Amino acid sequence: MCLVVNSLVQNQIESNAIKELPEQSVDVVNPTTLILLGLIAIAGLWSFSLLLEYLIPD
């Protein structure tokens, strides 16, 4: 009987610990990440335009 009660209490503690874990939503994007990705995209387009200018001069 004591073993069953102990097992039930342990299961309750574990389920409460799982519920207390912070939930991070995948939909939330850090603004710093967006800024960095934007700068990388701009740098990529700029370097591509330099490459085109080098390969096909006016």
Rosetta silent file (secondary structure, phi, psi, omega in degrees, C-alpha in Angstrom):
SEQUENCE: MCLVVNSLVQNQIESNAIKELPEQSVDVVNPTTLILLGLIAIAGLWSFSLLLEYLIPD
SCORE:     score description
SCORE:     0.000 S_00000001
   1 L     0.000  -43.879  179.583    0.000    0.000    0.000 S_00000001
   2 H   -64.563  -36.263  179.616    2.802    2.397    0.889 S_00000001
   3 H   -65.720  -39.481  179.600    4.562    1.549   -2.379 S_00000001
   4 H   -66.170  -43.910  179.403    1.428    2.383   -4.398 S_00000001
   5 H   -64.162  -42.829  179.498    0.988    5.727   -2.618 S_00000001
   6 H   -62.317  -40.304  178.822    4.668    6.517   -3.068 S_00000001
   7 H   -65.536  -41.754  178.577    4.409    5.699   -6.781 S_00000001
   8 H   -64.145  -41.756  179.047    1.322    7.896   -7.173 S_00000001
   9 H   -64.801  -42.175  179.401    3.019   10.803   -5.399 S_00000001
  10 H   -62.911  -42.302  177.979    6.123   10.389   -7.562 S_00000001
  11 H   -63.532  -38.953  179.140    4.016   10.391  -10.745 S_00000001
  12 H   -65.659  -41.388  179.065    2.200   13.524   -9.579 S_00000001
  13 H   -63.766  -42.967 -179.637    5.497   15.291   -8.874 S_00000001
  14 H   -65.667  -40.132  180.000    6.852   14.340  -12.302 S_00000001
  15 H   -68.240  -35.163  176.514    3.711   15.504  -14.100 S_00000001
  16 H   -68.379  -36.900  178.839    3.832   18.834  -12.234 S_00000001
  17 H   -65.833  -37.233  178.630    7.500   19.240  -13.141 S_00000001
  18 H   -67.375  -39.139 -179.773    6.669   18.654  -16.800 S_00000001
  19 H   -67.596  -28.853 -176.682    3.877   21.253  -16.662 S_00000001
  20 L   -81.910   -6.635  178.436    6.229   23.836  -15.120 S_00000001
  21 L   -65.583  137.937 -179.858    8.692   23.649  -18.007 S_00000001
  22 L   -67.307  134.475 -179.867    8.692   26.893  -19.971 S_00000001
  23 L   -95.726  117.523  177.186    6.854   26.598  -23.259 S_00000001
  24 L  -103.196  122.911 -179.331    8.663   28.292  -26.122 S_00000001
  25 L   -79.288  138.891  179.122    6.536   28.887  -29.159 S_00000001
  26 L   -73.734  -23.696 -176.462    8.106   28.129  -32.509 S_00000001
  27 L   -72.463  -21.898 -176.902    6.107   30.981  -34.069 S_00000001
  28 L   -81.006  124.056  179.818    7.910   33.653  -32.048 S_00000001
  29 L  -113.632  132.503  179.578   10.944   35.028  -33.913 S_00000001
  30 L   -66.639  130.725  179.851   13.539   37.144  -32.182 S_00000001
  31 H   -59.716  -33.822  177.700   13.707   40.648  -33.741 S_00000001
  32 H   -62.203  -38.056  178.371   17.506   40.543  -33.603 S_00000001
  33 H   -63.869  -41.317  178.826   17.420   37.404  -35.737 S_00000001
  34 H   -63.832  -40.969  179.285   15.245   39.156  -38.312 S_00000001
  35 H   -64.292  -44.488  179.418   17.608   42.136  -38.453 S_00000001
  36 H   -63.350  -42.570  178.222   20.637   39.877  -38.901 S_00000001
  37 H   -64.150  -37.618  177.036   18.923   37.869  -41.634 S_00000001
  38 H   -63.924  -43.650  178.398   17.959   41.091  -43.397 S_00000001
  39 H   -64.402  -38.906  177.691   21.534   42.376  -43.292 S_00000001
  40 H   -64.503  -40.417  179.132   22.827   39.058  -44.612 S_00000001
  41 H   -64.997  -42.730  178.908   20.293   39.187  -47.452 S_00000001
  42 H   -63.952  -43.387  178.818   21.285   42.754  -48.362 S_00000001
  43 H   -63.186  -37.700  178.439   24.988   41.844  -48.273 S_00000001
  44 H   -65.523  -43.751  178.042   24.300   38.835  -50.488 S_00000001
  45 H   -65.214  -39.998  179.527   22.421   40.901  -53.068 S_00000001
  46 H   -63.680  -45.030  179.973   25.126   43.579  -53.021 S_00000001
  47 H   -66.913  -34.286  177.343   27.914   41.044  -53.549 S_00000001
  48 H   -66.525  -39.265  178.304   25.907   39.407  -56.340 S_00000001
  49 H   -67.006  -36.679  175.370   25.483   42.770  -58.069 S_00000001
  50 H   -64.038  -39.897  178.569   29.244   43.368  -57.788 S_00000001
  51 H   -64.360  -43.210  178.108   29.873   39.958  -59.324 S_00000001
  52 H   -63.687  -40.154  178.569   27.508   40.699  -62.211 S_00000001
  53 H   -63.347  -35.606  178.470   29.166   44.073  -62.761 S_00000001
  54 H   -71.547  -41.665 -176.753   32.550   42.330  -62.908 S_00000001
  55 H   -76.762  -36.934 -177.355   31.372   39.594  -65.270 S_00000001
  56 L  -126.097   82.498 -179.978   29.239   41.795  -67.532 S_00000001
  57 L   -69.585  157.246 -178.596   30.649   45.329  -67.573 S_00000001
  58 L   -68.226    0.000    0.000   28.561   48.116  -69.106 S_00000001
